[in-house]
Amino acid sequence: MASVFIFTACQEDDFEEIVGVCPVVLSTDPANLAIGVPLDKIITVTFNTEMKPSTITSSSIILQGIDTIAGTVTYNGTTASFKPLFNLSPFTTYTGTVTTAVKDTTGNALQQKYVWTFNTGAAGVNLGSASRFGILAASGINSTGFSEVHNADIGVSPGLRSSILGFPPAIVVDGAIYASDDLLPAGIPVMLIQAHNDLTVAYLFAQSATSPSVTNFSGDLGGRTLVQGIYNSSTAASIETGNLTLDAKGDPNAYWIFQIGSDFSTNGTAGGDVILTGGALASNIFWLAEGSTTIGSNTSFKGTILSLTTIRMNSNATIEGRLLSSDGSVVLANTNTILKP
């Protein structure tokens, strides 16, 4: 009996053919055909073997959108990382390419280039399935007067239907009311669990976001004009002594994330409104509060609130945005209006 061994030779390196297992791409992150990829994503490529670091460069690992994307390439173990110089553009298809210039430590090269594509999501925070809600709470929703929610659903989970109070006289227009103990239509409890899971992911993303840059602030934001970016306060914050203006400078993709390490409040009677200019969109504004949030009486507010605990809207306050409480409740006063952005 004779045994036959077949060796596959890889591409020559420095004119010396080396017999062995050719390197291949095992996986990428984002994966091929991924959607909703965050704009600050670092792209990674994992190989089946250790590669020669000198061959892992910006010429051998390429990312292209409308144009070739500038960035830095690093390598560790069996994984190469590509960090774009600037955030990726929203709702854009990107193509990644690993060329045959990459080689393993013995000199064997990738036998054919590896190409994959993915699509980015919206600017700012990806809310996932939580985006359908104008109000989403954990323990309950309570309206003490006539308020309106437009073009969005409201939901409570793990709170029960009995924890949704004041509807009516409060109403939901072009939306529905859901609770974790609803039996019909089928699948409501699972849908609400997924929405809360997506809210948690969005909250953690907004809490840790650092790109493109973070500007620290403290206290009152009233009277200021802010361009897009991430704004962080380790303590309580407010909009009190004047309105806050958010200026997109003509960029429809401009977004704002406000990271507030404690409670957040506005005072509409003293000019605590949020004013949008330069093409700024309420859908691209996110307010993260690690405490409670109070939208003061007569406030005209813009953006999605991601609050760890209770969210309150006082009399005649309006919001173009969402009230999303991951662990607490949402309380409406009289004549509040919630418009989905």
C-alpha positions as CSV (number, residue, x, y, z in Angstrom):
1,M,0.0,0.0,0.0
2,A,1.4,3.4,-1.0
3,S,0.5,6.7,0.5
4,V,0.4,9.8,-1.7
5,F,0.9,13.3,-0.2
6,I,-0.1,16.3,-2.2
7,F,1.4,19.7,-1.2
8,T,0.0,22.9,-2.5
9,A,2.5,25.6,-3.2
10,C,1.7,29.2,-2.5
11,Q,2.8,32.3,-4.5
12,E,6.5,32.8,-4.7
13,D,8.2,35.2,-2.2
14,D,11.5,36.7,-3.2
15,F,11.7,34.0,-6.0
16,E,11.7,31.2,-3.5
17,E,8.7,28.9,-3.6
18,I,7.6,27.9,-0.1
19,V,5.3,24.8,0.3
20,G,2.6,25.0,2.9
21,V,-0.9,26.2,3.8
22,C,-1.8,29.4,2.1
23,P,-3.1,32.2,4.3
24,V,-6.8,33.0,4.0
25,V,-9.2,35.6,5.5
26,L,-11.3,33.9,8.1
27,S,-13.6,36.8,9.0
28,T,-14.1,40.5,8.9
29,D,-15.8,42.9,11.2
30,P,-18.1,44.3,9.9
31,A,-19.0,41.0,8.1
32,N,-19.9,40.9,4.5
33,L,-23.2,42.5,3.7
34,A,-23.6,43.9,7.2
35,I,-26.0,46.8,7.6
36,G,-26.4,49.7,10.1
37,V,-22.6,49.8,10.8
38,P,-21.6,52.6,13.2
39,L,-19.9,55.5,11.6
40,D,-16.9,55.3,14.0
41,K,-16.3,51.6,13.3
42,I,-12.8,50.2,13.3
43,I,-12.5,47.6,10.5
44,T,-10.8,44.3,11.4
45,V,-9.6,41.4,9.3
46,T,-8.7,38.1,10.9
47,F,-6.5,35.5,9.1
48,N,-6.0,31.8,9.6
49,T,-2.4,32.2,10.5
50,E,0.1,34.8,11.8
51,M,1.0,37.2,9.1
52,K,4.2,39.2,8.3
53,P,3.5,42.6,9.8
54,S,5.5,44.5,7.1
55,T,3.0,43.3,4.5
56,I,-0.1,44.6,6.5
57,T,-0.3,48.2,5.3
58,S,-2.7,50.8,4.0
59,S,-1.7,49.6,0.5
60,S,-2.6,46.0,1.1
61,I,-5.8,46.6,3.2
62,I,-8.0,49.1,1.5
63,L,-11.4,50.6,2.3
64,Q,-13.4,52.5,-0.4
65,G,-16.6,54.4,-0.3
66,I,-17.2,57.1,-2.9
67,D,-13.4,57.6,-2.7
68,T,-10.6,55.6,-1.0
69,I,-10.7,56.1,2.8
70,A,-7.6,57.4,4.5
71,G,-6.7,55.6,7.8
72,T,-4.1,53.8,9.9
73,V,-3.5,50.0,9.8
74,T,-2.2,48.1,12.7
75,Y,-1.6,44.4,13.3
76,N,-1.7,42.1,16.3
77,G,-1.7,38.2,16.5
78,T,-3.7,37.2,13.5
79,T,-5.9,40.3,13.2
80,A,-5.3,43.5,11.2
81,S,-7.2,46.7,12.1
82,F,-8.0,49.6,9.9
83,K,-9.0,52.8,11.7
84,P,-10.5,55.5,9.3
85,L,-9.0,59.0,9.7
86,F,-12.5,60.4,9.9
87,N,-16.0,58.9,10.7
88,L,-17.6,57.0,7.9
89,S,-20.5,58.6,6.1
90,P,-24.1,57.6,7.0
91,F,-26.2,55.3,4.7
92,T,-23.2,54.5,2.5
93,T,-21.9,51.3,0.9
94,Y,-18.2,50.6,1.6
95,T,-16.0,48.0,0.0
96,G,-13.1,46.4,1.8
97,T,-10.2,44.7,-0.1
98,V,-7.3,42.6,1.2
99,T,-4.8,42.4,-1.6
100,T,-2.4,39.5,-2.5
101,A,0.5,41.7,-1.1
102,V,-0.3,40.3,2.4
103,K,1.9,37.3,3.3
104,D,2.3,35.0,6.3
105,T,5.5,34.7,8.4
106,T,6.9,32.0,6.1
107,G,6.4,34.1,3.0
108,N,3.3,32.5,1.6
109,A,0.9,35.1,0.1
110,L,-2.9,35.4,-0.1
111,Q,-3.7,33.6,-3.4
112,Q,-6.4,36.0,-4.5
113,K,-7.7,39.3,-3.2
114,Y,-10.5,39.2,-0.6
115,V,-13.3,41.7,-1.2
116,W,-16.4,42.3,0.9
117,T,-19.0,45.1,1.4
118,F,-21.0,46.6,4.2
119,N,-23.4,49.5,4.7
120,T,-23.3,52.2,7.4
121,G,-26.3,53.3,9.4
122,A,-27.6,56.7,10.4
123,A,-25.5,59.4,12.0
124,G,-25.2,59.4,15.7
125,V,-26.8,56.6,17.8
126,N,-28.4,53.5,16.3
127,L,-31.6,52.9,18.2
128,G,-32.5,49.7,16.4
129,S,-36.1,48.6,17.0
130,A,-36.5,51.1,19.8
131,S,-36.7,53.8,17.1
132,R,-40.4,53.0,16.6
133,F,-41.3,54.3,20.0
134,G,-42.1,57.8,21.1
135,I,-42.2,56.6,24.7
136,L,-40.5,53.4,25.9
137,A,-40.2,52.8,29.7
138,A,-39.3,49.9,32.0
139,S,-41.7,50.4,34.9
140,G,-44.6,52.5,33.7
141,I,-46.1,55.4,31.8
142,N,-48.4,57.9,33.6
143,S,-50.2,60.8,32.0
144,T,-52.1,63.2,34.4
145,G,-53.9,65.2,31.7
146,F,-54.5,65.4,27.9
147,S,-51.3,64.7,26.0
148,E,-50.6,63.5,22.5
149,V,-48.1,61.1,21.0
150,H,-47.9,61.4,17.2
151,N,-46.5,58.9,14.6
152,A,-45.0,56.6,17.2
153,D,-45.8,53.8,19.5
154,I,-45.6,53.7,23.3
155,G,-44.5,50.7,25.3
156,V,-43.7,49.3,28.7
157,S,-41.5,46.3,29.6
158,P,-41.2,44.5,31.9
159,G,-44.0,46.7,33.3
160,L,-47.6,45.4,32.7
161,R,-50.6,47.0,30.9
162,S,-51.8,48.1,34.3
163,S,-48.7,50.3,34.7
164,I,-49.9,52.5,31.7
165,L,-52.1,55.1,33.2
166,G,-54.0,58.1,31.8
167,F,-54.6,56.8,28.3
168,P,-57.2,58.1,27.8
169,P,-57.5,61.1,28.2
170,A,-54.0,61.1,26.7
171,I,-54.0,59.7,23.1
172,V,-51.7,58.0,20.6
173,V,-52.1,59.2,17.0
174,D,-50.9,56.9,14.2
175,G,-49.3,54.6,16.7
176,A,-50.2,51.9,19.3
177,I,-49.8,51.1,23.0
178,Y,-47.9,47.9,24.0
179,A,-47.2,46.2,27.3
180,S,-45.2,43.1,28.2
181,D,-48.3,41.1,29.2
182,D,-50.2,41.7,26.0
183,L,-51.3,38.4,24.5
184,L,-52.5,39.8,21.2
185,P,-51.2,40.3,18.6
186,A,-48.8,37.5,19.1
187,G,-45.2,38.3,19.7
188,I,-45.6,41.6,21.6
189,P,-43.6,40.5,24.7
190,V,-40.7,39.4,22.5
191,M,-40.8,42.6,20.5
192,L,-40.7,44.7,23.6
193,I,-37.7,42.7,25.0
194,Q,-35.9,43.3,21.8
195,A,-36.7,47.0,21.8
196,H,-35.3,47.3,25.4
197,N,-32.2,45.3,24.4
198,D,-31.7,47.7,21.5
199,L,-32.2,50.7,23.9
200,T,-29.5,49.3,26.2
201,V,-27.1,48.9,23.3
202,A,-27.8,52.5,22.2
203,Y,-27.4,53.8,25.7
204,L,-24.1,52.1,26.2
205,F,-22.9,53.4,22.7
206,A,-23.9,56.9,23.5
207,Q,-22.3,56.7,27.0
208,S,-19.0,55.6,25.6
209,A,-18.9,57.6,22.3
210,T,-15.7,59.6,21.8
211,S,-15.5,60.1,18.1
212,P,-15.1,62.5,16.4
213,S,-14.2,64.5,19.6
214,V,-15.5,65.2,23.1
215,T,-16.0,68.7,24.5
216,N,-16.4,68.9,28.3
217,F,-18.9,71.2,29.8
218,S,-20.6,71.7,33.2
219,G,-23.9,73.3,34.4
220,D,-26.2,75.4,32.2
221,L,-26.1,75.1,28.4
222,G,-28.6,78.0,28.1
223,G,-27.5,80.9,25.8
224,R,-25.0,78.8,23.9
225,T,-24.6,77.9,20.2
226,L,-23.0,74.5,19.6
227,V,-21.9,72.9,16.4
228,Q,-22.1,69.1,16.0
229,G,-20.1,66.9,18.3
230,I,-20.1,65.0,21.6
231,Y,-20.5,67.1,24.7
232,N,-19.8,65.5,28.1
233,S,-20.7,66.6,31.7
234,S,-19.7,64.4,34.6
235,T,-22.3,66.1,36.8
236,A,-25.9,67.4,36.4
237,A,-26.7,69.7,33.5
238,S,-29.5,72.0,32.4
239,I,-30.8,74.5,29.9
240,E,-32.1,77.4,31.9
241,T,-30.8,80.9,31.3
242,G,-31.6,81.2,27.7
243,N,-32.2,78.9,24.7
244,L,-29.6,76.4,23.4
245,T,-29.0,76.6,19.6
246,L,-27.6,73.7,17.7
247,D,-26.1,74.7,14.3
248,A,-25.5,72.1,11.6
249,K,-23.6,74.6,9.4
250,G,-25.5,73.2,6.4
251,D,-24.6,69.6,7.0
252,P,-27.7,67.4,7.1
253,N,-25.7,64.6,8.7
254,A,-24.6,66.7,11.6
255,Y,-25.3,65.0,14.9
256,W,-25.0,65.7,18.7
257,I,-24.5,63.4,21.6
258,F,-24.9,65.0,25.1
259,Q,-23.4,62.7,27.8
260,I,-24.7,63.8,31.2
261,G,-23.4,62.0,34.3
262,S,-26.4,62.8,36.5
263,D,-29.7,64.5,36.2
264,F,-30.8,66.8,33.3
265,S,-33.5,69.5,33.3
266,T,-34.8,72.4,31.3
267,N,-36.6,75.5,32.4
268,G,-38.9,76.7,29.6
269,T,-40.2,79.8,31.5
270,A,-36.6,81.2,31.4
271,G,-36.0,80.4,27.8
272,G,-34.8,76.8,28.0
273,D,-35.8,75.8,24.5
274,V,-33.6,73.8,22.0
275,I,-33.4,75.8,18.7
276,L,-32.2,74.1,15.5
277,T,-30.5,76.0,12.7
278,G,-28.2,75.4,9.7
279,G,-30.2,72.3,8.7
280,A,-29.9,70.5,12.0
281,L,-32.4,67.6,12.5
282,A,-34.0,66.5,15.7
283,S,-33.5,62.9,14.6
284,N,-29.7,63.4,14.9
285,I,-29.7,64.7,18.5
286,F,-29.3,62.4,21.5
287,W,-29.4,63.3,25.2
288,L,-28.0,60.6,27.6
289,A,-28.7,61.2,31.3
290,E,-27.4,58.8,33.9
291,G,-30.0,60.1,36.3
292,S,-33.5,61.5,35.8
293,T,-34.6,64.0,33.1
294,T,-37.2,66.8,33.5
295,I,-38.4,68.8,30.6
296,G,-39.7,72.0,32.2
297,S,-43.1,73.7,31.6
298,N,-43.5,75.4,28.2
299,T,-40.2,74.0,26.9
300,S,-39.9,73.3,23.2
301,F,-37.3,70.5,23.2
302,K,-35.6,68.6,20.3
303,G,-33.9,65.2,20.3
304,T,-34.1,61.7,21.7
305,I,-33.7,61.3,25.5
306,L,-31.9,58.2,26.7
307,S,-32.4,58.3,30.5
308,L,-31.4,55.7,33.0
309,T,-34.3,56.6,35.4
310,T,-37.5,58.7,35.3
311,I,-38.3,61.1,32.5
312,R,-40.9,63.9,33.2
313,M,-42.5,66.4,31.0
314,N,-44.1,69.3,32.8
315,S,-47.2,71.3,31.6
316,N,-47.3,72.5,28.0
317,A,-43.8,71.1,27.2
318,T,-43.3,69.7,23.7
319,I,-40.7,67.4,22.2
320,E,-39.7,66.5,18.7
321,G,-38.0,63.3,19.7
322,R,-38.4,60.3,22.0
323,L,-38.6,59.6,25.7
324,L,-36.7,56.4,26.3
325,S,-36.2,55.2,29.9
326,S,-34.1,52.1,30.3
327,D,-34.8,51.4,34.0
328,G,-37.5,53.9,35.1
329,S,-40.9,55.4,34.1
330,V,-42.2,58.2,31.9
331,V,-44.5,60.8,33.5
332,L,-46.5,63.3,31.4
333,A,-48.3,66.3,32.8
334,N,-51.1,68.3,31.0
335,T,-51.0,69.1,27.3
336,N,-47.7,67.6,26.4
337,T,-47.0,66.8,22.7
338,I,-44.5,64.1,21.6
339,L,-43.6,64.2,17.9
340,K,-41.5,61.4,16.4
341,P,-38.5,63.0,14.7
